[in-house]
Amino acid sequence: MIFTTNNNEPPVYDPIFILIGFIMCVFWMATVAHAIVYLLSALVILWNISDAFMGLFVLSWGSSIGDLVSNIMVARSGLPEMALSACFSAPLNNLLLGVGISFITVISKEGAITFTYSSDTSDLSNALFIGFIFFIVHLVLVFALVPVCRWKVPKIFGIWLIFVYVIFLIISCLAVFKVIFNSSALWKINF
């Protein structure tokens, strides 16, 4: 590389190095993600806690903290529209691509996806149902109130959203630990 390049222009094979670097980043992120999932699965078994609880707190916060920090930085740098659109597009991208690619992978290996309901999965079903309801309410609330406020969101709106999120966490924890909805699931997952 020393003999084939100079300081005035990038080398001809620079795009190849960029592509190799990108592929290596994806590889290492996938490797670390698999290691974290295996570690969390071991902790679920070791501590005898629910998968839904682990996903509700550890995985959701771990996958969202980077988006939170970057959205705050983008908003503070004077681009609130970009930060707001990233708040909605990043989870949508994760949901559609993450679930879509996962389903395609499973279907190509096993031929079909079957979700069955049992008393062991009622806490997961309840957590999913509660999360879905809170997600829809938040989405409608933001889409309705932001235009009403003439695209100037007051601080109290952000405080209200954080308050609703805390309520969501409390209700979800109570559902996961079967303090509420302890006998049956709010919905059944059957495909």
GISUL-V864120 format. One record per pair of residues at least 6 apart in sequence whose C-alpha atoms are under 8 Angstrom apart, sorted by sequence separation. I is the first residue (numbers start at 0). J is the second residue. D is the distance in whole Angstrom. If there is no record, write none. Layout:
# GISUL-V864120
i=I j=J d=D
i=I j=J d=D
This chain:
# GISUL-V864120
i=4 j=10 d=6
i=43 j=49 d=7
i=73 j=79 d=7
i=74 j=80 d=8
i=105 j=111 d=7
i=106 j=112 d=6
i=145 j=151 d=7
i=173 j=179 d=6
i=174 j=180 d=6
i=3 j=10 d=7
i=43 j=50 d=7
i=74 j=81 d=7
i=105 j=112 d=7
i=145 j=152 d=6
i=174 j=181 d=7
i=73 j=81 d=7
i=74 j=82 d=5
i=73 j=82 d=6
i=40 j=50 d=8
i=43 j=53 d=7
i=102 j=112 d=8
i=71 j=82 d=7
i=70 j=82 d=5
i=70 j=83 d=8
i=39 j=53 d=7
i=70 j=85 d=7
i=70 j=86 d=7
i=66 j=86 d=8
i=66 j=89 d=8
i=137 j=160 d=8
i=133 j=167 d=7
i=130 j=167 d=7
i=129 j=167 d=8
i=129 j=170 d=8
i=130 j=171 d=8
i=129 j=171 d=7
i=126 j=171 d=6
i=125 j=171 d=8
i=126 j=174 d=7
i=125 j=174 d=6
i=126 j=175 d=6
i=125 j=175 d=7
i=122 j=174 d=6
i=123 j=175 d=7
i=122 j=175 d=5
i=122 j=176 d=7
i=122 j=177 d=7
i=125 j=180 d=8
i=128 j=185 d=7
i=128 j=186 d=7
i=125 j=184 d=6
i=124 j=184 d=6
i=125 j=185 d=6
i=124 j=185 d=7
i=125 j=186 d=7
i=121 j=183 d=6
i=122 j=184 d=7
i=124 j=186 d=6
i=121 j=184 d=5
i=124 j=187 d=7
i=121 j=185 d=8
i=124 j=188 d=7
i=118 j=183 d=7
i=51 j=122 d=7
i=116 j=187 d=6
i=51 j=123 d=5
i=116 j=188 d=6
i=49 j=122 d=8
i=50 j=123 d=7
i=115 j=188 d=6
i=116 j=189 d=7
i=114 j=188 d=6
i=115 j=189 d=6
i=51 j=126 d=7
i=114 j=189 d=5
i=113 j=189 d=7
i=114 j=190 d=6
i=113 j=190 d=6
i=112 j=190 d=7
i=52 j=172 d=7
i=52 j=175 d=6
i=51 j=175 d=7
i=49 j=175 d=7
i=49 j=176 d=8
